[in-house]
Amino acid sequence: MSYLHLGQSVMLPEEAVIGVFDLDNTTWSFRTRRFLERAEEEGRVISVRDDLPRSFVLSREGDGPALVHITQLTAATLQKRAEEDYFE
């Protein structure tokens, strides 16, 4: 099984990753802000950061709801890790 390292010793199985999104470029949308607010209210947000949040990763395992992982890594860094077969 391959994993993507999100920082802070948190790794996601490759097949669980739905998408990686830049916070600056996506939160201008009302729908994205509302989605993130609802996920927070429902307890589906996992903070994987010690610094300013830069991106979020959506993941899902099985039939459960999508989880939102807020990370200090940029979307470009996470994408590069995935493309360079950084999945461990």
N, CA, C and O atoms as CSV, one atom per row, in Angstrom:
chain,resi,resn,atom,element,x,y,z
A,1,MET,N,N,0.846,-1.174,0.000
A,1,MET,CA,C,0.000,0.000,0.000
A,1,MET,C,C,0.893,1.239,0.000
A,1,MET,O,O,1.915,1.265,0.685
A,2,SER,N,N,0.520,2.254,-0.754
A,2,SER,CA,C,1.272,3.499,-0.844
A,2,SER,C,C,0.598,4.584,-0.020
A,2,SER,O,O,-0.623,4.586,0.139
A,3,TYR,N,N,1.408,5.517,0.509
A,3,TYR,CA,C,0.905,6.582,1.374
A,3,TYR,C,C,1.434,7.946,0.944
A,3,TYR,O,O,2.516,8.045,0.367
A,4,LEU,N,N,0.659,9.002,1.230
A,4,LEU,CA,C,1.095,10.372,1.011
A,4,LEU,C,C,1.304,11.016,2.369
A,4,LEU,O,O,0.391,11.045,3.194
A,5,HIS,N,N,2.509,11.535,2.604
A,5,HIS,CA,C,2.846,12.181,3.866
A,5,HIS,C,C,2.336,13.630,3.839
A,5,HIS,O,O,2.719,14.414,2.970
A,6,LEU,N,N,1.466,13.975,4.805
A,6,LEU,CA,C,0.876,15.316,4.873
A,6,LEU,C,C,1.602,16.236,5.844
A,6,LEU,O,O,1.284,17.422,5.927
A,7,GLY,N,N,2.559,15.709,6.567
A,7,GLY,CA,C,3.255,16.469,7.600
A,7,GLY,C,C,2.816,15.999,8.969
A,7,GLY,O,O,1.801,15.314,9.099
A,8,GLN,N,N,3.586,16.369,10.012
A,8,GLN,CA,C,3.252,16.024,11.393
A,8,GLN,C,C,2.999,14.532,11.571
A,8,GLN,O,O,2.114,14.143,12.333
A,9,SER,N,N,3.749,13.708,10.893
A,9,SER,CA,C,3.645,12.247,10.987
A,9,SER,C,C,2.281,11.705,10.556
A,9,SER,O,O,1.887,10.619,10.980
A,10,VAL,N,N,1.567,12.442,9.729
A,10,VAL,CA,C,0.266,11.992,9.224
A,10,VAL,C,C,0.431,11.559,7.771
A,10,VAL,O,O,0.950,12.302,6.938
A,11,MET,N,N,-0.018,10.348,7.489
A,11,MET,CA,C,0.044,9.822,6.137
A,11,MET,C,C,-1.311,9.256,5.765
A,11,MET,O,O,-2.012,8.685,6.600
A,12,LEU,N,N,-1.670,9.420,4.506
A,12,LEU,CA,C,-2.938,8.899,3.986
A,12,LEU,C,C,-2.661,7.833,2.949
A,12,LEU,O,O,-1.724,7.962,2.161
A,13,PRO,N,N,-3.466,6.775,2.938
A,13,PRO,CA,C,-3.331,5.796,1.858
A,13,PRO,C,C,-3.633,6.473,0.512
A,13,PRO,O,O,-4.551,7.285,0.405
A,14,GLU,N,N,-2.862,6.130,-0.484
A,14,GLU,CA,C,-3.013,6.733,-1.816
A,14,GLU,C,C,-4.450,6.653,-2.316
A,14,GLU,O,O,-4.974,7.625,-2.861
A,15,GLU,N,N,-5.081,5.511,-2.135
A,15,GLU,CA,C,-6.435,5.341,-2.669
A,15,GLU,C,C,-7.484,6.128,-1.889
A,15,GLU,O,O,-8.616,6.261,-2.354
A,16,ALA,N,N,-7.134,6.654,-0.711
A,16,ALA,CA,C,-8.083,7.441,0.085
A,16,ALA,C,C,-8.103,8.910,-0.318
A,16,ALA,O,O,-9.047,9.626,0.014
A,17,VAL,N,N,-7.077,9.368,-1.027
A,17,VAL,CA,C,-6.973,10.782,-1.400
A,17,VAL,C,C,-7.935,11.100,-2.540
A,17,VAL,O,O,-7.882,10.497,-3.612
A,18,ILE,N,N,-8.816,12.068,-2.275
A,18,ILE,CA,C,-9.768,12.521,-3.294
A,18,ILE,C,C,-9.183,13.701,-4.060
A,18,ILE,O,O,-9.279,13.765,-5.285
A,19,GLY,N,N,-8.578,14.631,-3.332
A,19,GLY,CA,C,-8.011,15.808,-3.977
A,19,GLY,C,C,-7.212,16.657,-3.016
A,19,GLY,O,O,-7.359,16.559,-1.798
A,20,VAL,N,N,-6.357,17.499,-3.593
A,20,VAL,CA,C,-5.524,18.434,-2.844
A,20,VAL,C,C,-5.865,19.830,-3.342
A,20,VAL,O,O,-5.887,20.075,-4.549
A,21,PHE,N,N,-6.134,20.763,-2.398
A,21,PHE,CA,C,-6.619,22.085,-2.769
A,21,PHE,C,C,-5.859,23.189,-2.041
A,21,PHE,O,O,-5.581,23.078,-0.847
A,22,ASP,N,N,-5.534,24.225,-2.748
A,22,ASP,CA,C,-4.865,25.395,-2.183
A,22,ASP,C,C,-5.907,26.263,-1.477
A,22,ASP,O,O,-6.924,26.619,-2.071
A,23,LEU,N,N,-5.659,26.600,-0.222
A,23,LEU,CA,C,-6.642,27.393,0.532
A,23,LEU,C,C,-6.842,28.787,-0.051
A,23,LEU,O,O,-7.973,29.269,-0.115
A,24,ASP,N,N,-5.762,29.445,-0.478
A,24,ASP,CA,C,-5.893,30.803,-1.017
A,24,ASP,C,C,-6.717,30.849,-2.297
A,24,ASP,O,O,-7.472,31.794,-2.522
A,25,ASN,N,N,-6.571,29.836,-3.127
A,25,ASN,CA,C,-7.254,29.846,-4.425
A,25,ASN,C,C,-8.641,29.222,-4.409
A,25,ASN,O,O,-9.374,29.338,-5.391
A,26,THR,N,N,-9.018,28.562,-3.320
A,26,THR,CA,C,-10.323,27.917,-3.302
A,26,THR,C,C,-11.314,28.545,-2.335
A,26,THR,O,O,-12.523,28.415,-2.528
A,27,THR,N,N,-10.837,29.216,-1.311
A,27,THR,CA,C,-11.759,29.729,-0.296
A,27,THR,C,C,-12.427,31.035,-0.697
A,27,THR,O,O,-13.238,31.561,0.066
A,28,TRP,N,N,-12.116,31.568,-1.853
A,28,TRP,CA,C,-12.862,32.735,-2.336
A,28,TRP,C,C,-14.289,32.326,-2.694
A,28,TRP,O,O,-15.192,33.163,-2.712
A,29,SER,N,N,-14.491,31.045,-2.976
A,29,SER,CA,C,-15.798,30.538,-3.359
A,29,SER,C,C,-16.680,30.318,-2.125
A,29,SER,O,O,-16.257,29.691,-1.154
A,30,PHE,N,N,-17.894,30.835,-2.173
A,30,PHE,CA,C,-18.844,30.634,-1.080
A,30,PHE,C,C,-19.080,29.152,-0.830
A,30,PHE,O,O,-19.166,28.719,0.319
A,31,ARG,N,N,-19.184,28.375,-1.901
A,31,ARG,CA,C,-19.457,26.938,-1.752
A,31,ARG,C,C,-18.328,26.216,-1.031
A,31,ARG,O,O,-18.572,25.351,-0.190
A,32,THR,N,N,-17.097,26.574,-1.364
A,32,THR,CA,C,-15.963,25.939,-0.685
A,32,THR,C,C,-15.921,26.346,0.776
A,32,THR,O,O,-15.705,25.505,1.648
A,33,ARG,N,N,-16.124,27.628,1.052
A,33,ARG,CA,C,-16.133,28.083,2.453
A,33,ARG,C,C,-17.232,27.377,3.233
A,33,ARG,O,O,-17.009,26.947,4.364
A,34,ARG,N,N,-18.397,27.256,2.653
A,34,ARG,CA,C,-19.518,26.592,3.322
A,34,ARG,C,C,-19.214,25.104,3.541
A,34,ARG,O,O,-19.521,24.557,4.600
A,35,PHE,N,N,-18.618,24.459,2.554
A,35,PHE,CA,C,-18.233,23.061,2.705
A,35,PHE,C,C,-17.273,22.885,3.877
A,35,PHE,O,O,-17.446,21.982,4.696
A,36,LEU,N,N,-16.262,23.749,3.956
A,36,LEU,CA,C,-15.289,23.658,5.040
A,36,LEU,C,C,-15.928,23.958,6.397
A,36,LEU,O,O,-15.601,23.316,7.395
A,37,GLU,N,N,-16.832,24.929,6.433
A,37,GLU,CA,C,-17.539,25.242,7.680
A,37,GLU,C,C,-18.375,24.045,8.133
A,37,GLU,O,O,-18.368,23.689,9.312
A,38,ARG,N,N,-19.088,23.431,7.206
A,38,ARG,CA,C,-19.929,22.284,7.540
A,38,ARG,C,C,-19.080,21.101,8.018
A,38,ARG,O,O,-19.446,20.412,8.970
A,39,ALA,N,N,-17.953,20.874,7.353
A,39,ALA,CA,C,-17.064,19.792,7.776
A,39,ALA,C,C,-16.551,20.045,9.192
A,39,ALA,O,O,-16.441,19.114,9.990
A,40,GLU,N,N,-16.241,21.290,9.503
A,40,GLU,CA,C,-15.791,21.658,10.846
A,40,GLU,C,C,-16.895,21.395,11.870
A,40,GLU,O,O,-16.646,20.812,12.925
A,41,GLU,N,N,-18.105,21.824,11.553
A,41,GLU,CA,C,-19.246,21.615,12.455
A,41,GLU,C,C,-19.505,20.134,12.707
A,41,GLU,O,O,-19.909,19.752,13.805
A,42,GLU,N,N,-19.274,19.308,11.704
A,42,GLU,CA,C,-19.532,17.875,11.802
A,42,GLU,C,C,-18.338,17.097,12.357
A,42,GLU,O,O,-18.399,15.874,12.483
A,43,GLY,N,N,-17.257,17.801,12.687
A,43,GLY,CA,C,-16.085,17.136,13.252
A,43,GLY,C,C,-15.275,16.331,12.261
A,43,GLY,O,O,-14.618,15.359,12.634
A,44,ARG,N,N,-15.317,16.728,10.997
A,44,ARG,CA,C,-14.599,15.998,9.956
A,44,ARG,C,C,-13.317,16.682,9.519
A,44,ARG,O,O,-12.728,16.306,8.506
A,45,VAL,N,N,-12.869,17.705,10.287
A,45,VAL,CA,C,-11.643,18.429,9.955
A,45,VAL,C,C,-10.526,17.962,10.874
A,45,VAL,O,O,-10.689,17.904,12.093
A,46,ILE,N,N,-9.399,17.631,10.277
A,46,ILE,CA,C,-8.215,17.192,11.008
A,46,ILE,C,C,-7.094,18.179,10.709
A,46,ILE,O,O,-6.710,18.357,9.553
A,47,SER,N,N,-6.573,18.817,11.743
A,47,SER,CA,C,-5.490,19.778,11.568
A,47,SER,C,C,-4.156,19.053,11.604
A,47,SER,O,O,-3.835,18.356,12.567
A,48,VAL,N,N,-3.386,19.229,10.539
A,48,VAL,CA,C,-2.077,18.602,10.412
A,48,VAL,C,C,-1.065,19.731,10.228
A,48,VAL,O,O,-0.402,19.816,9.194
A,49,ARG,N,N,-0.950,20.602,11.240
A,49,ARG,CA,C,-0.090,21.762,11.049
A,49,ARG,C,C,0.329,22.362,12.385
A,49,ARG,O,O,-0.346,22.207,13.403
A,50,ASP,N,N,1.455,23.045,12.346
A,50,ASP,CA,C,1.929,23.877,13.442
A,50,ASP,C,C,2.030,25.326,12.982
A,50,ASP,O,O,2.206,26.231,13.797
A,51,ASP,N,N,1.921,25.539,11.702
A,51,ASP,CA,C,2.110,26.845,11.089
A,51,ASP,C,C,0.829,27.254,10.368
A,51,ASP,O,O,-0.206,26.605,10.518
A,52,LEU,N,N,0.899,28.312,9.599
A,52,LEU,CA,C,-0.262,28.784,8.841
A,52,LEU,C,C,-0.764,27.704,7.890
A,52,LEU,O,O,0.036,27.043,7.228
A,53,PRO,N,N,-2.074,27.519,7.816
A,53,PRO,CA,C,-2.610,26.534,6.867
A,53,PRO,C,C,-2.448,27.029,5.441
A,53,PRO,O,O,-2.695,28.197,5.143
A,54,ARG,N,N,-2.029,26.122,4.563
A,54,ARG,CA,C,-1.831,26.505,3.167
A,54,ARG,C,C,-2.697,25.699,2.203
A,54,ARG,O,O,-3.014,26.156,1.105
A,55,SER,N,N,-3.074,24.497,2.627
A,55,SER,CA,C,-3.882,23.672,1.726
A,55,SER,C,C,-4.728,22.713,2.543
A,55,SER,O,O,-4.549,22.565,3.751
A,56,PHE,N,N,-5.656,22.065,1.849
A,56,PHE,CA,C,-6.419,21.005,2.481
A,56,PHE,C,C,-6.513,19.813,1.535
A,56,PHE,O,O,-6.528,19.955,0.312
A,57,VAL,N,N,-6.574,18.643,2.145
A,57,VAL,CA,C,-6.644,17.393,1.399
A,57,VAL,C,C,-7.951,16.710,1.779
A,57,VAL,O,O,-8.246,16.528,2.960
A,58,LEU,N,N,-8.718,16.339,0.783
A,58,LEU,CA,C,-9.935,15.563,1.018
A,58,LEU,C,C,-9.594,14.092,0.913
A,58,LEU,O,O,-8.881,13.664,0.005
A,59,SER,N,N,-10.114,13.326,1.855
A,59,SER,CA,C,-9.884,11.886,1.802
A,59,SER,C,C,-11.149,11.155,2.206
A,59,SER,O,O,-12.022,11.704,2.879
A,60,ARG,N,N,-11.227,9.918,1.785
A,60,ARG,CA,C,-12.368,9.077,2.153
A,60,ARG,C,C,-11.895,7.634,2.159
A,60,ARG,O,O,-11.230,7.164,1.236
A,61,GLU,N,N,-12.257,6.956,3.223
A,61,GLU,CA,C,-11.984,5.525,3.306
A,61,GLU,C,C,-13.318,4.829,3.490
A,61,GLU,O,O,-14.080,5.147,4.402
A,62,GLY,N,N,-13.588,3.884,2.621
A,62,GLY,CA,C,-14.857,3.167,2.690
A,62,GLY,C,C,-16.024,4.052,2.293
A,62,GLY,O,O,-15.897,4.912,1.421
A,63,ASP,N,N,-17.174,3.833,2.945
A,63,ASP,CA,C,-18.393,4.567,2.613
A,63,ASP,C,C,-18.623,5.778,3.498
A,63,ASP,O,O,-19.653,6.441,3.371
A,64,GLY,N,N,-17.686,6.085,4.395
A,64,GLY,CA,C,-17.853,7.201,5.320
A,64,GLY,C,C,-17.770,8.544,4.618
A,64,GLY,O,O,-17.432,8.616,3.436
A,65,PRO,N,N,-18.081,9.613,5.353
A,65,PRO,CA,C,-18.006,10.952,4.769
A,65,PRO,C,C,-16.557,11.358,4.519
A,65,PRO,O,O,-15.636,10.817,5.130
A,66,ALA,N,N,-16.372,12.300,3.631
A,66,ALA,CA,C,-15.036,12.800,3.334
A,66,ALA,C,C,-14.467,13.525,4.542
A,66,ALA,O,O,-15.184,14.233,5.250
A,67,LEU,N,N,-13.175,13.344,4.771
A,67,LEU,CA,C,-12.463,14.059,5.818
A,67,LEU,C,C,-11.653,15.175,5.190
A,67,LEU,O,O,-11.202,15.057,4.051
A,68,VAL,N,N,-11.467,16.259,5.930
A,68,VAL,CA,C,-10.690,17.398,5.466
A,68,VAL,C,C,-9.449,17.487,6.340
A,68,VAL,O,O,-9.551,17.657,7.555
A,69,HIS,N,N,-8.284,17.374,5.728
A,69,HIS,CA,C,-7.014,17.483,6.428
A,69,HIS,C,C,-6.408,18.838,6.087
A,69,HIS,O,O,-6.037,19.085,4.940
A,70,ILE,N,N,-6.307,19.724,7.090
A,70,ILE,CA,C,-5.722,21.045,6.887
A,70,ILE,C,C,-4.228,20.929,7.157
A,70,ILE,O,O,-3.830,20.454,8.221
A,71,THR,N,N,-3.398,21.353,6.212
A,71,THR,CA,C,-1.953,21.192,6.351
A,71,THR,C,C,-1.203,22.484,6.035
A,71,THR,O,O,-1.695,23.347,5.308
A,72,GLN,N,N,-0.010,22.593,6.596
A,72,GLN,CA,C,0.837,23.756,6.346
A,72,GLN,C,C,1.620,23.612,5.051
A,72,GLN,O,O,2.235,24.572,4.589
A,73,LEU,N,N,1.603,22.423,4.463
A,73,LEU,CA,C,2.280,22.216,3.186
A,73,LEU,C,C,1.438,22.802,2.063
A,73,LEU,O,O,0.209,22.803,2.131
A,74,THR,N,N,2.104,23.295,1.039
A,74,THR,CA,C,1.367,23.861,-0.089
A,74,THR,C,C,0.802,22.738,-0.953
A,74,THR,O,O,1.284,21.606,-0.934
A,75,ALA,N,N,-0.224,23.085,-1.703
A,75,ALA,CA,C,-0.811,22.114,-2.632
A,75,ALA,C,C,0.229,21.673,-3.651
A,75,ALA,O,O,0.257,20.510,-4.054
A,76,ALA,N,N,1.093,22.610,-4.071
A,76,ALA,CA,C,2.136,22.272,-5.042
A,76,ALA,C,C,3.114,21.253,-4.469
A,76,ALA,O,O,3.535,20.339,-5.178
A,77,THR,N,N,3.480,21.394,-3.206
A,77,THR,CA,C,4.384,20.435,-2.566
A,77,THR,C,C,3.741,19.056,-2.487
A,77,THR,O,O,4.383,18.049,-2.784
A,78,LEU,N,N,2.481,19.014,-2.088
A,78,LEU,CA,C,1.785,17.733,-2.002
A,78,LEU,C,C,1.624,17.094,-3.379
A,78,LEU,O,O,1.770,15.881,-3.529
A,79,GLN,N,N,1.322,17.915,-4.377
A,79,GLN,CA,C,1.186,17.394,-5.737
A,79,GLN,C,C,2.519,16.839,-6.220
A,79,GLN,O,O,2.572,15.779,-6.843
A,80,LYS,N,N,3.594,17.562,-5.927
A,80,LYS,CA,C,4.923,17.100,-6.336
A,80,LYS,C,C,5.255,15.768,-5.674
A,80,LYS,O,O,5.800,14.872,-6.320
A,81,ARG,N,N,4.933,15.634,-4.400
A,81,ARG,CA,C,5.171,14.368,-3.697
A,81,ARG,C,C,4.411,13.227,-4.364
A,81,ARG,O,O,4.939,12.128,-4.529
A,82,ALA,N,N,3.178,13.498,-4.740
A,82,ALA,CA,C,2.362,12.463,-5.377
A,82,ALA,C,C,2.906,12.105,-6.761
A,82,ALA,O,O,2.998,10.930,-7.116
A,83,GLU,N,N,3.265,13.130,-7.535
A,83,GLU,CA,C,3.750,12.886,-8.888
A,83,GLU,C,C,5.105,12.214,-8.906
A,83,GLU,O,O,5.398,11.436,-9.813
A,84,GLU,N,N,5.934,12.501,-7.920
A,84,GLU,CA,C,7.262,11.900,-7.869
A,84,GLU,C,C,7.242,10.576,-7.139
A,84,GLU,O,O,8.271,10.089,-6.672
A,85,ASP,N,N,6.063,10.006,-7.048
A,85,ASP,CA,C,5.890,8.726,-6.374
A,85,ASP,C,C,6.374,8.814,-4.941
A,85,ASP,O,O,7.016,7.898,-4.427
A,86,TYR,N,N,6.050,9.953,-4.292
A,86,TYR,CA,C,6.394,10.138,-2.882
A,86,TYR,C,C,5.491,9.296,-2.009
A,86,TYR,O,O,5.742,9.141,-0.813
A,87,PHE,N,N,4.430,8.746,-2.607
A,87,PHE,CA,C,3.622,7.798,-1.861
A,87,PHE,C,C,4.588,6.703,-1.431
A,87,PHE,O,O,5.252,6.086,-2.264
A,88,GLU,N,N,4.662,6.471,-0.147
A,88,GLU,CA,C,5.657,5.519,0.376
A,88,GLU,C,C,5.109,4.112,0.440
A,88,GLU,O,O,5.815,3.193,0.856
